[in-house]
């Protein structure tokens, strides 16, 4: 009947010689030869059109068909001199508009010229009406020096900057929800991340370390390569517990972590430290405690999450793929020896007095000497 679509079998494919999903010089040559035969049939008036799946450009090139893609091949073999391209429309539309951007101002066509030409072609071929104010479909054109790219849909990407353009930062990462998100936000702004994790070992198991390795592997998808230092912190925590007042323990832990992380950061040529602090979320993140913890650092401490609440941070964790790992139970060093009533408004003079009972240079050296380095690559 009139709606039938003829299928042509050239009998030139041996399934044993051309296995599925395997590209080769032979399969590329066969694809080009078959497409050329279809075009010859169309030129001879024997068929009205051609329907085919996307072709493997690399295989076609290796098989002797030296065209950037099948559209260029079509244009060359049919001696087509006008505009051409591929357009996939996935939704019904009645009205449309064309919006063009010209990257190279030396082009003889202006953006408005391109909009008029493409708009006229769509109108003539499809009979759709133009609506500049409220179109059902917008065709976007990007005019480059030699090529034109076009699309009918804009899908927001993650945004940000290329990794590495903003230098390297040392990200203090736990097994929780917040610090992986803070690390991701700095990666998004173009920073290369060095990860530093403080483990409660030897007083607790390696559970938190295994969990952090999974998190770092996930984040490495945004970096390609990364490095993780694990610091066994349990013995240092025990010394703090034995020699300082209980209410100050949490802040003293953090100050010691900052000193050790900063030493690693300087060794690795990082320009800042990054933490997952969110203002007022826990005892160590009150304004007073944030201030006295920062006093222990010489490098800047960046806090990308400082104004975010837990729901916002959790949404980000789910979006970047770290949430499911973060909520797995573990033995976190931050929960080790936590006092029942930690100080939330610690004064610097109180901390400096308490730290006189500690051999800080020795403890920093101990942390550095026991640091364990792991390297990650994406894909893992």
N, C-alpha and C positions, 0 to 999 in steps of 0.2 A: 504494500500500500504506500501511499504518499509519505507517510511518516517514517518509513523504514530507513535505517542507516546501514549501507553496505559495509561489510567487513572483508578486507582483502588479505588473503594468505599467500605470500610469495613463495612459500615452501622452502625458504632459504635458512631456516633456523633449526639446528640439531640441538635439542634440549641437553643432550649429554655433553656437548661442546661448550654450551653457554649456560652454566649454572646460575641460578637466581642470586641476586645481591652481590655478584662478583664482576667487577669491571676489568676490562682487558683491552689491549690494542685491537683484538679481533672484534669484540663487542662494540667498541667505539666506531670502527670502520663500518660494521653492519648497520648501526644506527644511522650514520650519515648516508650510507648507500640507500637504505630504505626510505629515508626522508626525501632524498633526491628523486627516487622513483615516484613517490607520491606527488611531488611538485610537478614532475613531467606529466603525470596523468591529469593533474588539474590544468596544466597549460594546454593539454590536448582536448580539454572539454569533457573528459570522461568521468570526472568526479567534480562535485561542487565545493568541497572543503576537506580539510584534514583534521583529525582529532588524534592527539597522541599525548603520552605522559612526558614529564620533564626528562631531558636527556642528560647523560653524564658528560659534561663539557670536557673534562680531562681525558676521558677515554676517547672521545671523538677527536680531540687534538692528536693524541698518540696514534689514532687510526688513520691519520692523514687529512682530516677535515679541519683546516686551520682557521676556525672562526671563534670569536670570544664566546658565543652562545648560539642556540638554534635560531634566535630572532635575527641575528646578523646574517646567518646562513640563508634564512628565508629571503631577506632583503637582497642579498647578493645574487642568489639563483633566480629570483623572479625579476631582477633588474629594477627593483623598487627604489626610487630616488626621494620619495617624500618621507614624512614622519612615520615612525613605527614603534611598537613596543608591546608589552604584555600587561593586561589589566584584569585583575581578579576582583570581581564585585561580589561580596558575600551577603548583601542585603538588598531587598527591593527598594527602589527609589523612584520618585516621580519628578523631583526637581534636583538641580545640581548647580554647583559653581566651580570654577577653576581658580586656584590661588598659586601664583608662581613667585619664586625667589631667584634672582640672578646673582650668582656668586662672582662671575667675571663680567665686569661692566664694559669690557671691550666687545662683547657679543653684539652683533648687529641687531638681533631681536631684543626688544625691551621685555620686561616682565609682562606688561599689558599686551604686547604683541603675542607672546606665547599663550596667554590666557585666552585671547580672542581666537587664535588658530585652533587650539585644542578644544575649546568650548564649541566652536562651530562644527568640528568633526564629530564630537559626541552628539550634538543636536541632530546632525544630518544622519548619522548611523543609527541612533537609538530613538530619536524623536522625543527626547526628554526636554522639559521646560527649564529655563534658567531662572534661578532665584538667588540673588546676591545677598539678601538679608537673612533668610531662614531656609537654606537648602537641606534636602534630605541627605545629600551626599556632597562632600567636598573633595575634589581631585587636587592634590598637592603636587606641584612641580618644583624640582630643584635643578636649575640650569647651571651646568658646569661648563668648562671650556670646550669639551668634546662630546659630552654625554648629557642626557637628561634622565633624572630619576623621578619617578612619580609613585604616589601611594593614594589610597582612598581611606586610610585610617591612621590615626596617631595613637600609639600606645606608649604611655609614660614609662621611661626607664628609671633606673635608680638615681640618675643624676650624678653630681660630684665631679671629681677631677681625676686625671690619670694617676695611678699609684706611683709614688716616688717623687712627684714634682714638689711635694711639701716636706721632703726630708724623712727622717726616721724618728719614731717615738717608741718609748718603752711602755707597754701596756701591762699593768698589774691585773692579772686575770685569775679569778676564782672559779669554782664550779657553779656559781649562782647565775641568776638571770641577767643581772645588770652589767657586769664588766665585759662580757662578750659583745653586748650592744654598744657600749662605749667604745670598744676597740673598732667595731665595724664603722662607727660614725667618723672616726679619725681616718680609717682606711678610705672611706668615701671622699674625704676632703684631700686625698692625695698623699697621705702618709704611709710609709712602709712601717709595719708593726713588728717590734720585737716583743715577745710575750714573756712575762715573768710570773711564775706561780709559787706561792709559799705553801708548802705542805706541812702537816702536823707530824710527819714522820720524824723520829722513830716511835713516837708515842701513839700514833694511829696507823691505820693501814694505808695502802697506796690507792684507795678507791678514788679520792679526789684527783689524784694525778692522772689516772686512767680517764676519768671524766673530762679533765681539762685537755688532755691530748685529743679526745674526740672533738671538743669544741674548737681547738686550734685547727684541726684538720678541716672542719667546716668553714672556718674563717679564711683558711688558705685558698679556698676557691675564689676569693676576691683579691688575692695577693699573688698567686702562682707559687711563690716560695716563702717560707717563714721559719723562724727559729724560736724555740721555747726553752727557757731556763727554769728548772724546778729547784727550789731551795728547801732542803729539809730544815724546818723552822722549830720543830718540837723542843729541842734542847735549849734553844735560845729563849723560847717562851717559858720553859721551866725556870731558867735563871732569872727572868723578869719576875715571875711569880714569887720566887723565894726571897727576893731582895727589895721589892717595891710594894707600896700600899695597894690593896685590891681595887679600890675605885678607879685607879689610874691605869690599870693593866691594858685595857683595850686601846687607849691612846698611845701608850708606850709601845705596844705591839706595832701599831701603825707607823709610828716614828722610826722604829727599827727597820721595818719593811721598806720605808721610803729611802733610808740611808743605803741599804743593800741594793735596792733596785737602781738607785742613782749611780752607784759605783759601776754596776753592769751597764747602765745606759751610757755612761761616759766611755767605757771600754769599747762599746759598740757604736760610738759616734751618734747617739741619739740626742736630740735637742730638747726633749721634754718627757715627762712622765704622764701617763694617762690612768685615771681611776674611774670606777663606776659609781662614784658618790652621787646621791640625790639628796638635796637639802632636807634635813629633818627626818630622814627615813629610819635611821638607827642611831644609837648613842654616839658613834664616832662621826656622825655627819651633821651634828648641830653646828651653828655658825662658830661658836667658840672652839669646839674641838677641831673643826676643819682648819681654823686659823693656826692653832698650835701644832697640828700635824704638819702643815705646810712649812712651818718655821724650820723644820729639820731638813728641808730640801734646799739645794742650791739651784737646781734646774726648775723651770716652770712646771707646775702640776696642772694638767688640763682635765676638766670635768665636763664632758659633753652632755651628761644627763642631769646636771645640777638642778634644772628647773622642771624636770619631767616627773610625773607621778608613776606609780607602779603599773597602772593599767596601760599607759602609753609605752612604757619600757617593754612590758610583756607583749604588746602588739608588735613592736619592732622585732623582738626575739622570735616570734612566730614567723614573721615575714622573712627573716634572713636564715631561718632553719636551725637556730640554736636552742629554742625553747624546750623541746622534748628531752634533749640531753641535760639541760640545766636543772630540770625538775626531778631528775633521778636522785635518790638519796645517796649521801656520801658522808665522810667524816672530814669536815672542814676545819682547818686550823683556827679560823676566826671564832669557832664555837668552843675551842679548847681552853679550859681554865677561865671561862667568862664569869666575872663576878656577878652576884645577884643584883647589885645596884651600882652600875658603872657611872662614873662622873660624866655629866652632860655639859657642864660649864667649867671646864678645866682651865686654870690659869697657867700661863707659861712659867712663872716663877715656881709654882708647885711642881711642875714636871722637871724643870732643870734641877730642883733640889732632889727629887726622887731619882733622877738619872745619875747622880753622883755615886750611887751605890753600884752602878754597872760599869764594866770595862767596855765601853762602847766600841772603840777601835778593834778590840779583840773579837767582839761578837760580830762586827761587820766582816772582818777577815774570815771568821769561821763560816759565815753564810756564803761568802764568795768561794772559799776553798771547796765547799761541799756542793756547789751548784752543779747540776747535771743538765747537759745540753742535748736537745733533740732537734732534728731538722725535718721539715715537712715540705711536700711538693704537691701541687694539684695538676692533674688528677693523681690521687694517692695510689 
